[in-house]
Amino acid sequence: MFLDSLRSIKDDLSRSIFYWLTFVMTSMFIFLFFNLSYSDMVGVHFINSQNNMSTFITVMVITICMIVIFFANDFFVKKKAKDLAVRLVCGSTYLQIAKYLLYQTGILLFIAIPVGIACAIGLIPFVNMFLVHYLHSQEVITIQASAIYSTILILSIVIIWCTILNLGYSFRNSIKTLLTDDKMIPS
């Protein structure tokens, strides 16, 4: 199943790269945002929060990033409809289909998160330059370990949720609709 997932990524490389870039950009943005929000200048605290505006904005940004990943996942899975239909005809169960899609998403995610975090670390000096020169701030952003953990946690939750959506997508659509793209039920 894992090797089939790798082969499918290679066979559909352009869509896989688009999906991977979505993960890279989202993980980069979330990591930068968490470093900014966890800094002393902003001071977001999710545990024992006083319901302040910065915590609300952080939750909104995370929600927007999750929605972007959901749309990219929907695009990625719908373009694999014929492949999923062939697997169902050959006797795969819906759980095996979800596992197959999870492997593909997991492979792309495990490559994208470190790349996104590395890009974000490379962007931190530019963000600090922006803060100092344009916003006249005395504070600078430093790399926070909690931002790495939060980024990985949020993206892992999104992947688990996307897997559940993928399973529902393959379960609700019959083999015929997956093969012909006629009146597919959206995920």
N, C-alpha and C positions, 0 to 999 in steps of 0.2 A: 504494500500500500504506500509506503514511504517513497519507494523508487518510482512508482506510478505518479506520485505527486510531483517529484522532481522532473520527470519526463514531461508532464503536463505544463509545468512552468516553462520549461525550455521550448516546448512546441508552440506555446502562446506567449512568446517573449514580450511583445509590445504591450499587451494588456497587463502582464505580470510586472513590467517595469513601471507602468502607470500606477498600479496598486502599491508597489514598493515605494515609489516616490511620495505617494500620499502618506504612507507610514513614516517615511523619513522627515517630511516637512511637518507632520503633526507632532512627532516625537521631539523634533527640534524646537517647535514653537512651545509645546507644553513644558519642556525642560527649561527654556529661557524664562517662561512665565513663572514657573515654580521658583526658580532662583530669584527672580525679582520679588515675588510675593513673600518668600520666606526671609528676605533680607530684613535687616533692622529698620530700614527706612519705611517699609510697608508693614511688615509684621503680621502676616496672616497666620491664624491659629485655627485649625479645624476642631480641635478638642477644646472644650470650655470657651468657645467663641462668644463674643458679646454681640453677635449679629451685626458686625460692622460692614461698611460698604466694600472694603477690599476683599473680604471673604466672599461676599455676594458676587463681585466681579470675577473672582477666581473660579467660582462654581459655574458662572455663565460661560467663561472661556473654555473650561473643560467640556461643558455641554456642547458648545459649538464644534470643538474638535472631534467629539464623539459622533456628532451628526455627519461631519465630513467623512469620517471613516465608514459610517453606515452606508452612505451613498456610494462610496468607492467599492465597498463590499458588494452592494447590490449590483453595480455595473459588472464587477468581476464574475459574480456567480451567474448572472443572467446570460453572459456570453459563453458560459460553460454548459448551457442547457443541453445541447446535443450530446456532449460527453457524459453528462449525468444520466441521460436517457439510455445511452448504450450500456452504461454500467448497470442500470436497473434491469434492462432486458437480459443481460448476462447473469442476473441472479443476485446482484448486490442488494443488501438490505439498506433501509434508510439510515440506520446507524452507521453502516460502512461508508455511505455517501458523506455523512457529516464528518466522519473521521478523515476521509479523503480531503475534504475541503479544509478541515482544521489543519492537516499537515501542510497543505499549500500555504495557507495563511500564516501558520506558525513559522515556516521556513522563511517567508518574506519578512515577517516581523522580527525574527531573531537576527536577521541581517540588518534590518532598517533601524532598529533602536540604537545600537552602538554607533552607526553612521550618523544618525540624527543628533545624538548626544555629542559626538565629536564635532559636528558642524556647529552646534550651539555653543560649545566651549570655545571654538574658534571665533564665534561672533560676540562673545562677552566683552572683549576689549572695545569693539565698535559700539556696543550698547553703552558701555561706561563712558566712552568719548562723547556720545550723544547726550548722556545725562549731565556730564560736566560742562560741555561747551554750549549746548542749546537750552538745557533746563536749569543751568547754573546750580546744580546739586553738589553738595559736598560728599554725598554717599556714593559708593561704587558697589557694583554687584560682585559678589564672590561666588565661587562654585560651592554649592551646598550638597552634602551627601543625601539629605532628606529629599532634595529635588530629584535626584536619580531614582530613589526608591518610589517616590510618588509617581513619576513618569512611567516607570515599569508597571506599577500597580494599576494605574488608570488604563494603560494600553492593554494589559492582560484582561481586565474586566471587559473591555470593549471586545476583545477577541472571543472571549467566552460567550458574550451576548450575540456576536455575529455568528458563531457556530450554531447557537440555538435558532437563529433566524434562518440560517442555511438549511438546517434540518427541516424546519417548517416549510421552506420553499420547495424542497425536493419532495416532501410528503404531500403537499397540497396539489402539486401539478402532476398530472398523469404522464405516462411515457409518451403518449401521442402529442400532448401539448408541448412537452419539452423538445420533441423532435421537430415539430412544425412551427413553433413559435406563435401558434394561434391562441389568442385569448389567454395568455399566461396570467396566472394569479400573482399579483405583486407580492414581494416578500415583506 
